[in-house]
């Protein structure tokens, strides 16, 4: 008979148990309920590599999409996307077409586009009227051109024009009444003795309909007291319609 003493019990305690007892549990669930019950499974090296590759490709794909979208947005702001961003060339084309169809217009030329900011443009043109139009025909013409400018503009694009009527040059904006008033002032000043030409528009780069921002420039051969008398009448007639407007003269050639 073999007796097992304390030494034998200590020896058994030093020997490793079954293989599953030698595996360190991953977490409390694994320890409590056995293998394969861990709350978070430990991925293998292959799984980690595949996941890393997928994440990297996803970031690359998102970066490409963002770059494309930004490029489209910037390009759209510069060239215009219908109805949302400014389309200065389209506005100019519409105005040219509409103005050319107005009775009494002989040409639309000297078209110009000015970019004021990222999403703001000004487009303008010179409109030549047929010579010898009556007062009524001139009024109808400038009103029609004002309506054409209003229809052509919008979405960050401002449309204006200068219409040449014999010896008159009249600024056209989207406000038909103010445009008519410019024609009225130009005709009144042109009727002053010694005046051979009149320009009536705005005194700033940006078209404006404010009364005190209007400008009248008359051409005359008068000098000295004759010029002073002409300017006095011109200022009275102009300020009666546009208080505070600038009135100046130049020598006719």
C-alpha positions as MATLAB code, in Angstrom:
seq = 'XXXXXXXXXXXXXXXXXXXXXXXXXXXXXXXXXXXXXXXXXXXXXXXXXXXXXXXXXXXXXXXXXXXXXXXXXXXXXXXXXXXXXXXXXXXXXXXXXXXXXXXXXXXXXXXXXXXXXXXXXXXXXXXXXXXXXXXXXXXXXXXXXXXXXXXXXXXXXXXXXXXXXXXXXXXXXXXXXXXXXXXXXXXXXXXXXXXXXXXXXXXXXXXXXXXXXXXXXXXXXXXXXXXXXXXXXXXXXXXXXXXXXXXXXXXXX';
ca = [
       0.000    0.000    0.000;
       1.293    3.403   -0.892;
       0.661    6.266    1.421;
       0.271    9.728   -0.031;
       1.501   12.399    2.267;
       1.543   16.155    2.136;
       4.612   16.088   -0.083;
       2.692   14.146   -2.711;
      -0.144   16.660   -2.535;
       2.335   19.527   -3.024;
       3.836   17.729   -6.012;
       0.452   17.386   -7.634;
      -0.230   21.049   -6.993;
       2.936   21.998   -8.905;
       2.027   19.957  -11.984;
       0.077   21.754  -14.744;
      -3.522   20.770  -15.232;
      -5.464   20.192  -18.495;
      -4.674   22.433  -21.497;
      -7.813   24.547  -21.141;
      -6.862   25.333  -17.538;
      -3.528   26.718  -18.744;
      -5.168   29.249  -21.142;
      -5.498   32.684  -19.602;
      -9.125   33.813  -19.892;
      -9.671   36.861  -22.128;
     -12.089   38.570  -19.774;
     -14.638   37.978  -17.043;
     -17.193   36.255  -19.300;
     -14.582   33.822  -20.548;
     -13.408   33.158  -17.024;
     -16.931   32.616  -15.702;
     -18.530   30.590  -18.491;
     -15.683   28.969  -20.335;
     -13.896   29.401  -23.689;
     -15.539   31.181  -26.668;
     -17.810   33.229  -24.408;
     -15.662   36.358  -24.173;
     -17.584   39.625  -24.564;
     -15.007   40.887  -27.103;
     -13.474   38.317  -29.387;
      -9.778   38.785  -30.082;
      -9.305   39.098  -33.889;
      -6.602   37.156  -35.608;
      -3.699   38.847  -37.418;
      -5.361   38.202  -40.774;
      -8.599   39.789  -39.621;
      -6.756   42.850  -38.330;
      -4.922   43.257  -41.654;
      -8.137   42.961  -43.654;
      -9.943   45.441  -41.427;
      -7.066   47.911  -41.645;
      -7.038   47.626  -45.424;
     -10.779   48.220  -45.635;
     -10.582   51.278  -43.349;
      -7.667   52.737  -45.337;
      -9.479   52.258  -48.643;
     -12.625   53.821  -47.154;
     -10.687   56.930  -46.062;
      -9.069   57.202  -49.493;
     -12.466   56.875  -51.186;
     -14.023   59.552  -48.960;
     -11.091   61.873  -49.657;
     -11.510   61.454  -53.401;
     -15.244   62.141  -53.175;
     -14.673   65.306  -51.094;
     -12.051   66.562  -53.562;
     -14.377   65.985  -56.507;
     -17.304   67.699  -54.776;
     -15.215   70.742  -53.830;
     -13.877   70.970  -57.372;
     -17.406   70.882  -58.785;
     -18.618   73.522  -56.317;
     -15.754   75.927  -57.088;
     -16.149   75.375  -60.816;
     -19.889   75.879  -60.546;
     -19.481   79.182  -58.761;
     -17.067   80.380  -61.435;
     -18.979   79.216  -64.486;
     -22.485   78.895  -63.088;
     -24.938   76.067  -62.676;
     -28.454   76.816  -63.849;
     -30.669   78.566  -61.357;
     -28.271   78.279  -58.387;
     -24.956   79.926  -59.115;
     -24.262   83.052  -61.192;
     -24.223   82.560  -64.951;
     -22.933   85.858  -66.343;
     -22.469   84.650  -69.905;
     -25.954   83.176  -70.003;
     -27.372   86.456  -68.631;
     -25.479   88.410  -71.279;
     -26.739   86.097  -74.007;
     -30.330   86.551  -72.816;
     -29.985   90.323  -72.738;
     -28.385   90.436  -76.178;
     -31.202   88.380  -77.625;
     -33.972   90.376  -75.928;
     -32.421   93.790  -76.614;
     -31.788   92.962  -80.249;
     -35.495   92.244  -80.692;
     -36.620   95.620  -79.294;
     -38.057   97.893  -82.024;
     -35.601  100.711  -82.787;
     -32.446   98.831  -81.713;
     -29.856   98.552  -84.463;
     -26.980   96.856  -82.589;
     -25.862   95.421  -79.249;
     -22.082   95.626  -78.787;
     -19.164   96.185  -76.404;
     -20.391   93.504  -74.033;
     -18.453   93.318  -70.801;
     -18.423   91.053  -67.746;
     -17.041   92.164  -64.375;
     -16.617   89.880  -61.384;
     -17.247   91.737  -58.116;
     -16.926   88.768  -55.742;
     -17.063   84.990  -55.621;
     -20.745   84.908  -56.527;
     -21.479   88.400  -57.877;
     -21.066   89.602  -61.444;
     -21.923   92.682  -63.472;
     -22.578   92.439  -67.178;
     -23.138   95.398  -69.458;
     -23.445   96.319  -73.110;
     -23.783   99.287  -75.417;
     -27.020   99.437  -77.379;
     -27.226  101.523  -80.543;
     -30.653  102.906  -81.379;
     -31.760  103.749  -84.885;
     -31.392  107.471  -85.615;
     -34.348  109.842  -85.694;
     -36.629  108.056  -83.219;
     -39.479  110.155  -81.848;
     -39.728  110.991  -78.160;
     -42.384  108.329  -77.668;
     -40.304  105.728  -79.470;
     -37.273  106.562  -77.348;
     -39.313  106.189  -74.166;
     -40.676  102.830  -75.304;
     -37.187  101.695  -76.249;
     -35.542  102.458  -72.897;
     -38.449  100.882  -71.014;
     -38.133   97.712  -73.098;
     -34.372   97.596  -72.534;
     -34.900   97.997  -68.783;
     -37.330   95.059  -68.813;
     -34.816   92.996  -70.813;
     -32.115   93.740  -68.231;
     -34.436   92.710  -65.384;
     -35.360   89.439  -67.111;
     -31.758   88.592  -67.996;
     -30.255   89.241  -64.561;
     -30.630   87.514  -61.212;
     -28.789   84.831  -59.225;
     -25.864   87.125  -58.490;
     -25.723   88.774  -61.930;
     -26.581   92.453  -62.433;
     -27.334   93.561  -65.985;
     -27.090   97.150  -67.221;
     -26.580   98.941  -70.517;
     -25.893  102.242  -72.165;
     -28.202  103.142  -75.005;
     -27.037  105.615  -77.649;
     -29.851  107.794  -78.971;
     -28.458  110.236  -81.545;
     -26.452  112.701  -79.378;
     -27.660  111.175  -76.093;
     -26.195  108.367  -74.005;
     -28.576  107.031  -71.350;
     -27.857  104.474  -68.649;
     -30.285  101.552  -68.474;
     -30.904   99.602  -65.275;
     -33.591   97.194  -64.159;
     -35.644  100.099  -62.757;
     -37.747  101.215  -65.726;
     -38.938  104.444  -64.097;
     -35.460  105.664  -63.157;
     -34.250  104.717  -66.648;
     -37.041  106.814  -68.137;
     -36.065  109.698  -65.866;
     -32.494  109.538  -67.129;
     -33.785  109.861  -70.675;
     -35.966  112.793  -69.622;
     -33.063  114.633  -67.973;
     -30.764  113.956  -70.934;
     -33.302  115.347  -73.398;
     -33.965  118.410  -71.197;
     -30.270  119.247  -70.824;
     -29.659  118.607  -74.525;
     -32.263  121.291  -75.310;
     -30.183  123.978  -73.579;
     -28.587  126.334  -76.091;
     -24.957  125.505  -76.758;
     -25.222  121.834  -75.628;
     -24.341  119.338  -78.364;
     -24.420  116.075  -76.431;
     -25.444  114.628  -73.060;
     -24.628  111.518  -71.079;
     -26.885  110.616  -68.152;
     -26.049  107.539  -66.080;
     -24.541  106.754  -62.654;
     -21.292  108.051  -61.241;
     -19.963  104.785  -59.790;
     -18.648  101.578  -61.283;
     -21.633   99.660  -59.966;
     -24.995  100.632  -61.488;
     -27.237  102.373  -58.971;
     -30.605  104.094  -59.067;
     -30.028  106.363  -56.069;
     -30.849  109.968  -57.037;
     -27.678  111.505  -55.616;
     -25.534  108.870  -57.354;
     -26.637  109.881  -60.853;
     -24.324  111.746  -63.203;
     -24.935  114.141  -66.067;
     -22.107  115.099  -68.391;
     -22.819  117.572  -71.153;
     -20.716  118.431  -74.182;
     -20.593  122.053  -75.242;
     -18.428  124.522  -77.096;
     -19.286  127.307  -74.639;
     -16.648  128.887  -72.453;
     -16.481  131.595  -69.829;
     -19.803  133.210  -68.958;
     -21.623  131.202  -71.607;
     -20.468  127.937  -70.019;
     -21.407  129.189  -66.544;
     -24.919  130.007  -67.738;
     -25.285  126.594  -69.407;
     -24.112  124.758  -66.286;
     -26.472  126.760  -64.060;
     -29.488  125.723  -66.114;
     -28.261  122.130  -66.447;
     -27.850  121.796  -62.699;
     -31.342  123.151  -61.994;
     -32.943  120.822  -64.512;
     -30.979  117.801  -63.295;
     -31.521  118.375  -59.581;
     -35.248  118.800  -60.144;
     -35.321  115.086  -60.992;
     -32.172  113.759  -59.285;
     -31.379  115.838  -56.179;
     -27.686  115.786  -55.418;
     -26.660  114.348  -58.787;
     -23.294  115.341  -60.236;
     -23.330  117.688  -63.237;
     -20.192  118.306  -65.288;
     -19.199  119.467  -68.746;
     -16.617  118.726  -71.393;
     -15.556  120.589  -74.473;
     -17.053  119.266  -77.668;
     -14.671  118.268  -80.415;
];
